[in-house]
Amino acid sequence: MLLIATMAPRGASATLGGAMASVEADQQVMNASQQITANNAAYTVYELQTAAGTKIREYVSSAGTVFAVAWDGPSLPDLRQLFGSYFAQYTEAAAAARRGHGHLVIRLPELIVESSGHMRAFFGRAYLPKTLPQDVTLSDIR
Amino acid sequence: MSCGMRHKFSTCAFAAIALLLAGCGDGGGGVSSSSTASNVQAITVEAGPANTTNTLFTSVTVCVPGGSDCRTIDHVLVDTGSSGLRIMASELPASFVLPQLTDSGGDPLVECTQFADGYTWGPVKSADVKIAGEQAAAVPIQMIGDPGFAAVPASCSSTGPAENTVAAFGANGVLGVGVFMQDCGSICAVSAIPGFYYACPVSGCQETTASLERQATNPVGLFANDNNGVIVELPAVPDAGAATVTGALVFGIGTQTNNGLGAAQVFKVRPDTGRFVTAYNNQTYTDSLLDSGSSAYFFADNNIAVCDPSDPYAPGFYCPPSTQDLSAAINGTNGASATLGFSVANAHALVNDNPGNVAFNNLAAPEVLPGGFIWGLPAFFGRNVYTAIEQQNTSAGLGPYVAF
């Protein structure tokens, strides 16, 4: 794990499944601060922190694609922004897969979402199983 | 809260009977030895309006503040994992109008309530809340799906799918009787955070701050008496489950002859998150919760088989070949510790072999939160579980704590 300096916004668009530049777009939309918290041969982790105190970690492959996001904190993040083109799939699948308000698990061929917690303490992660870089294990995404 | 498992066989007839029974009064009656006391409310685990498993319900009466115009809503979830009363607007007649609360700028205050699986949206209204013989005046409650505020701001709908109907939410409302007084707390009082409180003039909604006294509030903390917490009392259920289980929601801790702590052990919880520590399989889980609104035990154990994600009865729940008898230790922040035994049955077989049963003490599923170990409703069967509200004095000191 490396801790590197805060990056300046660059401005761009896209998110989960999108290009690396989408991290800056997320940062701007969510008015969040950002730093790199991990950087290795397989991927780089960009951590954003929203004004509400929720931390969002975006996992960018060495090829420059966001393949996973994870969050924890007192409020849910802007999932429409983080999930991008996958958000509609997510909400549709979530409505059909309810298991109680404290937990949600979505398993689609292209998208896995796991969400847990209550107001004041949420945790979740989403990833694109078909784009996971080699050498990345699910326990790395948290 | 509630459960995604749907039943193989129709329970419409059963549900209709349950609804009739629930409609017979304001829920004061007849389940425990102390049921005639004014601080005891009947609670029931049954299929309910959305045909769910391990969902704990009660009835709640709301009244126009200071008046006698009241309505009783049945099949409201009893949730020790959240705080505040939320009622589906669809369960009240349009003619029943509660006063709208405003933000500090005088605009209507509307709330986006976040859950892990979606959100509810609706105005914050003021109501007198009556449960059993207890009463709280002018409680801020959320009216979910109120047609007066139909347009949901993007920063609210961006948190997940909408749960603004009985079918989507799984109940006619939720009675949050957790350790907190307000749902959001001080962070919403000082910051206008996306996805929480909104000021909604006719021109549209904007994020706003909401002072503590305007936030949706745990009604118990505002009761005139017995206001320092609750006890959820549920009898044990057989290993094959039960179709209906009745118990008692007792208000107050150590305030009456029927709500003393007795031999119960007190586990203080973190004041910011309401969580405590559970130790299981030589691992420590720091985000642990006793949550009547969770339908199962949720914890991680890679050695227990999981039902197929497409299982029609229990997708993604634990499905061990045979029932596992396990134990874990609850550790309060006050150093108190207790080891609890619990069982994990094959969820597919449990539901498939016991049609009509919706109350199970041995239902479990994997937890995705790395530090999470959720003691859901199964842990409440056969116990009296105390939940003490933050900053309220009790015979065992200030809340927040849980005890059993």
Boltz contact constraints between the chains, C-beta under 6 A:
constraints:
  - contact:
      token1: [A, 52]
      token2: [B, 193]
      max_distance: 6.0
  - contact:
      token1: [A, 75]
      token2: [B, 195]
      max_distance: 6.0
  - contact:
      token1: [A, 76]
      token2: [B, 114]
      max_distance: 6.0
  - contact:
      token1: [A, 76]
      token2: [B, 159]
      max_distance: 6.0
  - contact:
      token1: [A, 78]
      token2: [B, 158]
      max_distance: 6.0
  - contact:
      token1: [A, 79]
      token2: [B, 158]
      max_distance: 6.0
  - contact:
      token1: [A, 80]
      token2: [B, 158]
      max_distance: 6.0
  - contact:
      token1: [A, 91]
      token2: [B, 161]
      max_distance: 6.0
  - contact:
      token1: [A, 94]
      token2: [B, 161]
      max_distance: 6.0
  - contact:
      token1: [A, 95]
      token2: [B, 161]
      max_distance: 6.0
  - contact:
      token1: [A, 98]
      token2: [B, 4]
      max_distance: 6.0
  - contact:
      token1: [A, 98]
      token2: [B, 117]
      max_distance: 6.0
  - contact:
      token1: [A, 99]
      token2: [B, 3]
      max_distance: 6.0
  - contact:
      token1: [A, 99]
      token2: [B, 4]
      max_distance: 6.0
  - contact:
      token1: [A, 100]
      token2: [B, 1]
      max_distance: 6.0
  - contact:
      token1: [A, 100]
      token2: [B, 2]
      max_distance: 6.0
  - contact:
      token1: [A, 100]
      token2: [B, 3]
      max_distance: 6.0
  - contact:
      token1: [A, 100]
      token2: [B, 294]
      max_distance: 6.0
  - contact:
      token1: [A, 100]
      token2: [B, 295]
      max_distance: 6.0
  - contact:
      token1: [A, 101]
      token2: [B, 1]
      max_distance: 6.0
  - contact:
      token1: [A, 101]
      token2: [B, 115]
      max_distance: 6.0
  - contact:
      token1: [A, 101]
      token2: [B, 117]
      max_distance: 6.0
  - contact:
      token1: [A, 102]
      token2: [B, 116]
      max_distance: 6.0
  - contact:
      token1: [A, 102]
      token2: [B, 294]
      max_distance: 6.0
  - contact:
      token1: [A, 103]
      token2: [B, 116]
      max_distance: 6.0
  - contact:
      token1: [A, 104]
      token2: [B, 116]
      max_distance: 6.0
  - contact:
      token1: [A, 104]
      token2: [B, 117]
      max_distance: 6.0
  - contact:
      token1: [A, 105]
      token2: [B, 316]
      max_distance: 6.0
  - contact:
      token1: [A, 107]
      token2: [B, 309]
      max_distance: 6.0
  - contact:
      token1: [A, 114]
      token2: [B, 368]
      max_distance: 6.0
  - contact:
      token1: [A, 115]
      token2: [B, 116]
      max_distance: 6.0
  - contact:
      token1: [A, 116]
      token2: [B, 116]
      max_distance: 6.0
  - contact:
      token1: [A, 116]
      token2: [B, 368]
      max_distance: 6.0
  - contact:
      token1: [A, 116]
      token2: [B, 369]
      max_distance: 6.0
  - contact:
      token1: [A, 116]
      token2: [B, 372]
      max_distance: 6.0
  - contact:
      token1: [A, 117]
      token2: [B, 116]
      max_distance: 6.0
  - contact:
      token1: [A, 118]
      token2: [B, 81]
      max_distance: 6.0
  - contact:
      token1: [A, 118]
      token2: [B, 82]
      max_distance: 6.0
  - contact:
      token1: [A, 119]
      token2: [B, 114]
      max_distance: 6.0
  - contact:
      token1: [A, 119]
      token2: [B, 183]
      max_distance: 6.0
  - contact:
      token1: [A, 120]
      token2: [B, 273]
      max_distance: 6.0
  - contact:
      token1: [A, 121]
      token2: [B, 273]
      max_distance: 6.0
  - contact:
      token1: [A, 123]
      token2: [B, 369]
      max_distance: 6.0
  - contact:
      token1: [A, 142]
      token2: [B, 370]
      max_distance: 6.0
